[in-house]
Amino acid sequence: RIQEEPAAAFAPAQTGKASTQLSAFEDELGAQAPLGFFDPFGMLSGDVTQERFDRLRYVEIKHGRIAQLAFLGQVVTRGGLH
């Protein structure tokens, strides 16, 4: 007979929320549950100002738009519509 494992073994561990300087940006557009404000590379650790946050957000949007245009150019070229 196969022994059943409890489902709790696969559930994420419950941890308390750490209070950091980044909590100032928890209400910004794009901060969503369950991650909240997501800064995987720690680019806003240390000197965190609203000015720096706004600059990084602007640059991220600009680079995203350039990447979208590059992808569209690749699709159009491969489709023979050049």
C-alpha positions in Angstrom: 0.0 0.0 0.0 1.3 3.5 -0.9 1.6 5.8 2.1 0.1 9.2 1.4 2.2 12.3 2.0 0.6 15.4 3.6 0.0 18.2 1.1 1.7 20.6 3.5 5.1 19.3 2.3 4.5 21.1 -1.0 3.1 24.3 0.4 5.3 27.4 0.5 6.8 28.2 3.8 5.1 30.9 5.7 7.5 33.7 6.7 7.0 37.1 8.3 7.4 40.1 6.0 10.7 41.9 6.5 10.5 45.6 7.0 12.9 47.4 4.6 13.4 50.7 3.0 11.8 49.3 -0.1 8.4 49.3 1.6 8.1 52.9 0.5 7.5 51.5 -3.1 4.9 48.9 -2.1 2.0 51.0 -3.4 3.6 51.8 -6.8 2.0 50.7 -10.0 3.0 47.1 -10.8 3.5 45.9 -7.2 1.3 42.9 -7.0 0.6 40.1 -4.5 2.2 37.8 -3.5 5.6 39.4 -4.3 4.7 43.0 -3.7 7.5 45.3 -4.8 9.9 43.0 -6.8 13.6 44.1 -7.0 15.4 40.8 -7.9 18.8 42.5 -8.6 18.7 44.9 -5.7 19.1 47.9 -7.8 17.3 50.0 -5.3 19.1 48.8 -2.2 21.1 51.5 -0.4 20.4 55.0 -1.7 16.6 54.8 -2.4 15.0 57.9 -3.6 11.8 58.5 -5.6 13.9 60.2 -8.3 16.1 57.1 -8.7 13.0 54.8 -8.8 11.3 57.0 -11.4 14.5 57.0 -13.6 14.8 53.2 -13.4 11.2 52.7 -14.3 11.5 55.1 -17.3 14.6 53.2 -18.6 12.9 49.8 -18.1 9.8 50.9 -20.1 12.1 52.4 -22.9 14.1 49.2 -23.2 10.9 47.1 -23.2 9.6 49.2 -26.1 12.9 48.8 -28.0 12.8 45.1 -27.5 9.2 44.9 -28.8 10.2 46.8 -32.0 13.2 44.6 -32.5 11.0 41.5 -32.2 8.5 43.0 -34.7 11.4 43.7 -37.1 12.6 40.1 -36.8 9.1 38.8 -37.6 8.5 41.1 -40.5 11.9 40.3 -42.0 11.4 36.5 -41.6 8.0 36.9 -43.1 9.5 38.4 -46.3 7.8 41.7 -46.0 11.0 43.8 -46.0 
